[in-house]
Amino acid sequence: MKTYIVDAAEGIAPASALLSVGGVVALPTETVYGLGADALNPAACAKIFEAKDRPLYDPLIVHLPDLEWLEKLAVTSSVALRLAEHFWPGPFTLVLPRTTLVPDLVTSGQETVAVRMSAHPVFQAVARAFGKPIAAPSANRFGRISPTCADHVVEELDGRIPLVVDGGPCAHGVESTIVLMRGHGLHILRNGPVTHEDLARFGTVRDSVTDISAPGGLTSHYAPRTPLVICDVGVNPAGSLDVEQASRLPALQPTGSRDGRPTFPAVGLLAWSHSGEGFAVVEHLSKTRDLREAAANLYGAMRRLDAAGLERIVVEPVPETGLGVAIMERLRKAAAR
């Protein structure tokens, strides 16, 4: 199979046509690129699992073409409707009891379904043209770094899917927030652009929990091939690990020195606030320490470090406030491998 990339202006019609005949197509969303198929067609959704090497126990998010589809696919409540009306279209996913219209394959046999509406104009145009819900997890091999541009999709799925619609880089760069409605509380199953603070006005918000009923809920996920470690002992102001810190991270023993400082020629740094002096390759999440910019840059920076032929990637933690919670959640899953 040859994988073609088409730009957004030319991609709406062929993408809709592929979906209509049970095919799969990679589409941009405001979070990451998704691999879409007809959510009501189990045979079509099976192609998503096949292309991604995704285990069948990991459910899919269903993207709605409009709000009218919500009550066709899920059992709602007044709070759920308020959340949908406030945060949709946008990077927000609701987990609700499903109706019988949703195939078992989509929910991995569970009694809940994850639903959202994308705000990306290309995804919206394809959804409107297709006219039905689209199941669309991230367009990458299972457990790997999510794609935030069309080239990333090709790196992951070349020869496995027929079409990628190029809508440019994704605005948010991390996947949607996932919230489970349980009683009168909101349980965050995956942190994302819609934060704990954003949700607080709609009810009691519980801290994030690990739950494989939610997409991306596995302990290890979003991982590069290169081993990654979070440097929670810190990076010194000079931009390199000092000897004492290195001794606390046996996998990061320095292999040389320069001007009395240890160097790590086979180690890359994903930096937040430090220069990264002494490391072979440095990627800065945001030189202005902007968490939104950091989120948008996260997966691209991880991919570049992964492609640099390093022995290990060190990550400097970001502040766990606002969007920083979602960034650190992804990094801990990447490091869990």
C-alpha positions in Angstrom: 0.0 0.0 0.0 1.3 3.5 -0.9 0.6 6.3 1.6 -0.3 9.6 0.0 -0.2 13.0 1.7 -2.7 15.6 0.4 -3.2 19.2 1.6 -6.2 20.3 3.4 -7.9 22.0 0.5 -7.8 18.8 -1.7 -8.2 16.3 1.1 -11.8 16.7 2.3 -13.6 14.8 -0.5 -11.2 11.8 -0.8 -11.1 11.5 3.0 -14.8 11.4 3.2 -15.0 8.9 0.3 -12.5 6.6 2.0 -14.5 6.7 5.2 -17.7 5.9 3.3 -16.2 2.7 1.9 -14.8 1.5 5.2 -11.3 2.8 4.8 -9.0 4.6 7.2 -7.5 8.1 6.8 -5.2 10.2 9.0 -6.7 13.6 9.9 -5.5 16.6 11.8 -7.2 17.6 15.0 -6.4 20.5 17.4 -4.6 18.1 19.7 -2.7 15.5 17.6 -3.3 13.7 14.2 -5.9 11.0 14.4 -6.4 7.8 12.4 -10.1 7.9 11.5 -12.6 5.2 10.4 -16.4 4.9 10.4 -17.2 4.5 14.2 -20.4 2.5 13.4 -18.6 0.0 11.2 -16.7 -2.6 13.1 -14.8 -3.9 10.1 -13.6 -0.4 9.4 -12.5 0.2 13.0 -10.6 -3.1 12.9 -8.3 -1.5 10.3 -7.4 1.1 12.9 -6.3 -1.6 15.4 -4.4 -3.4 12.6 -2.6 -0.3 11.3 -1.5 0.9 14.8 -0.8 -2.6 16.2 -3.2 -1.5 18.9 -4.4 -4.1 21.4 -8.1 -4.7 21.3 -8.5 -3.9 25.0 -7.7 -0.2 24.4 -10.9 1.6 23.4 -11.3 4.3 20.7 -12.5 7.9 21.0 -15.5 8.6 18.9 -15.6 12.1 17.2 -19.0 13.5 16.6 -20.0 15.5 13.5 -22.4 17.6 15.6 -24.0 17.6 19.1 -27.1 15.8 18.0 -25.1 12.6 17.7 -24.3 12.6 21.5 -27.6 11.2 22.7 -27.6 8.6 19.9 -24.4 7.1 21.2 -24.4 7.8 24.9 -26.7 8.1 27.9 -26.3 11.7 29.0 -27.1 13.9 32.0 -27.7 17.6 32.6 -24.0 18.0 33.7 -22.7 16.0 30.7 -24.7 18.2 28.3 -23.5 21.4 30.0 -19.9 20.2 29.7 -20.4 19.3 26.0 -22.0 22.6 25.2 -19.2 24.5 27.0 -16.1 22.6 25.8 -17.2 21.4 22.4 -15.9 21.6 19.8 -12.5 21.4 21.6 -9.9 19.2 23.2 -12.3 17.5 25.7 -13.5 13.9 25.8 -16.4 12.6 27.9 -16.7 9.0 29.0 -20.4 8.1 29.3 -22.6 5.0 29.3 -23.0 3.9 25.7 -26.1 3.0 23.7 -26.4 -0.2 21.6 -25.5 1.7 18.4 -21.9 1.8 19.4 -20.0 -1.4 18.3 -18.3 -3.5 21.0 -15.0 -3.2 19.2 -15.0 0.6 19.6 -15.5 0.3 23.4 -13.3 -2.8 23.9 -16.5 -4.5 25.1 -17.0 -2.0 27.9 -20.3 -0.3 28.8 -19.0 3.2 28.3 -18.0 5.2 25.2 -15.5 8.1 24.9 -16.9 10.9 22.8 -15.7 14.3 21.7 -16.0 17.0 18.9 -12.8 18.2 17.3 -12.4 22.0 16.8 -9.9 21.5 13.8 -11.6 23.0 10.7 -10.3 20.1 8.5 -11.5 17.4 10.8 -14.8 19.3 11.1 -15.2 19.5 7.3 -14.5 15.8 6.8 -16.9 14.9 9.6 -19.6 17.0 8.1 -19.1 15.6 4.6 -19.1 12.1 6.0 -22.1 12.8 8.2 -21.4 10.1 10.8 -19.2 9.6 13.9 -15.5 9.0 13.2 -13.4 6.8 15.6 -10.0 8.4 15.6 -7.2 7.5 18.1 -3.8 9.1 17.5 -2.2 8.2 14.1 0.9 6.4 15.4 2.0 2.9 16.2 0.6 1.8 19.6 2.5 3.2 22.6 4.7 5.5 20.5 5.0 9.3 20.4 1.8 10.8 19.1 2.1 12.7 15.7 1.6 16.5 15.6 2.2 17.0 11.9 1.6 15.0 8.7 5.3 13.9 8.3 5.1 12.3 11.8 2.1 10.2 10.6 4.1 9.0 7.6 7.1 8.1 9.9 4.7 5.9 11.9 2.3 4.5 9.4 3.8 4.7 5.9 2.6 1.8 3.8 -0.1 0.9 6.4 -2.7 3.5 5.5 -3.7 5.1 2.2 -4.1 8.8 3.0 -2.9 11.6 5.3 -4.7 14.9 5.1 -2.1 17.6 5.9 -3.7 20.3 8.0 -0.4 21.7 9.3 1.0 21.4 12.9 -1.5 20.8 15.7 -2.2 23.7 18.0 -2.3 22.0 21.4 0.2 19.2 20.8 -1.1 16.9 23.6 -4.2 14.7 23.5 -7.6 15.8 24.8 -8.6 15.8 28.4 -10.7 12.7 29.2 -13.3 13.0 32.0 -15.5 10.2 33.3 -18.9 11.1 34.7 -19.5 9.1 37.9 -22.3 10.1 40.2 -22.1 13.9 40.7 -18.3 13.9 40.3 -15.9 14.5 37.4 -13.0 12.0 37.3 -10.1 13.0 35.1 -8.8 9.9 33.4 -6.3 11.8 31.2 -5.1 15.3 31.7 -5.0 17.6 28.7 -5.7 21.2 27.5 -8.9 21.4 29.5 -7.5 21.7 33.0 -8.7 20.8 36.5 -9.4 24.5 37.1 -11.5 24.7 33.9 -13.7 21.8 35.1 -14.1 22.9 38.7 -17.2 25.1 37.9 -19.1 22.0 36.7 -18.7 19.8 39.8 -16.3 18.1 42.2 -13.2 17.2 40.2 -11.2 14.1 41.3 -7.5 13.8 40.6 -6.3 11.8 37.6 -6.6 8.1 37.9 -5.1 5.2 35.9 -7.9 3.5 34.1 -7.6 1.3 31.0 -11.2 2.0 30.2 -10.0 5.3 28.8 -7.9 5.7 25.7 -4.2 6.2 26.6 -4.9 4.9 30.1 -2.1 2.3 30.2 0.9 2.9 32.4 3.4 3.0 29.5 2.5 5.1 26.5 3.7 8.0 24.3 7.2 6.4 24.4 10.3 7.0 22.2 12.4 4.0 21.3 15.4 5.6 23.1 15.1 5.1 26.9 13.8 8.2 28.6 14.3 9.2 32.2 12.8 12.2 34.1 15.6 14.0 35.9 13.7 14.8 39.1 17.0 15.5 40.9 17.2 18.6 38.8 19.7 20.2 36.3 22.2 22.7 37.8 22.1 26.3 36.7 25.1 25.8 34.4 22.9 23.5 32.4 24.6 20.1 33.2 24.2 17.4 35.8 26.8 17.7 38.5 28.7 14.6 39.8 26.6 14.1 42.9 23.4 14.3 40.8 24.8 11.9 38.2 25.7 9.4 40.9 22.0 9.3 41.9 21.1 8.3 38.4 23.3 5.3 37.6 22.1 5.1 34.0 23.5 8.6 33.5 27.0 8.3 34.6 29.1 10.9 32.8 31.5 9.6 30.1 33.8 12.7 30.0 34.4 16.2 31.4 34.9 19.7 30.2 36.1 22.6 32.3 35.7 20.4 35.4 32.0 19.6 34.5 30.7 16.1 33.5 29.7 15.6 29.9 27.2 13.2 28.5 28.0 12.8 24.8 25.5 10.0 24.1 22.6 11.6 26.1 20.1 14.2 25.0 18.2 16.7 27.2 14.6 17.8 26.8 15.0 21.1 28.6 12.5 23.4 30.3 14.7 26.2 31.8 18.4 25.2 31.5 20.9 25.5 28.7 21.7 21.8 28.5 25.5 22.3 28.4 27.3 19.0 28.4 24.6 17.1 26.6 24.9 15.8 23.1 21.6 17.2 21.8 19.2 19.7 23.5 15.6 20.3 22.7 13.9 23.3 24.5 10.2 22.9 25.2 9.8 26.7 25.5 12.6 29.2 25.9 10.0 31.6 27.3 8.7 29.0 29.7 5.3 29.0 28.2 3.4 25.8 29.1 1.1 26.0 26.0 4.1 26.4 23.7 5.8 23.5 25.6 2.8 21.3 25.1 2.7 22.1 21.4 6.4 21.3 21.1 6.5 18.2 23.3 6.0 15.3 20.8 8.0 17.0 18.0 11.0 17.5 20.4 10.8 13.9 21.6 10.8 12.6 18.1 13.9 14.7 17.2 15.7 13.4 20.2 14.6 9.9 19.4 16.1 10.2 15.9 19.4 11.5 17.1 21.1 8.2 17.8 21.3 8.7 21.5 21.7 6.2 24.3 19.3 8.0 26.6 17.0 11.0 26.8 16.9 13.1 30.0 13.8 15.2 30.7 13.8 18.2 32.9 10.4 18.4 34.6 8.0 21.3 34.0 5.9 23.0 36.7 2.8 20.9 37.4 0.3 23.7 37.2 -2.3 24.1 34.5 -1.2 22.4 31.3 2.0 21.3 33.0 0.0 18.5 34.6 -0.8 17.0 31.2 2.8 17.4 30.0 4.2 15.6 33.0 1.5 12.9 32.7 2.7 12.1 29.2 6.4 12.2 30.2 5.9 9.8 33.1 4.1 7.4 30.7 7.0 7.7 28.2 9.5 7.0 31.0 7.5 4.0 32.3 8.8 1.9 29.5 
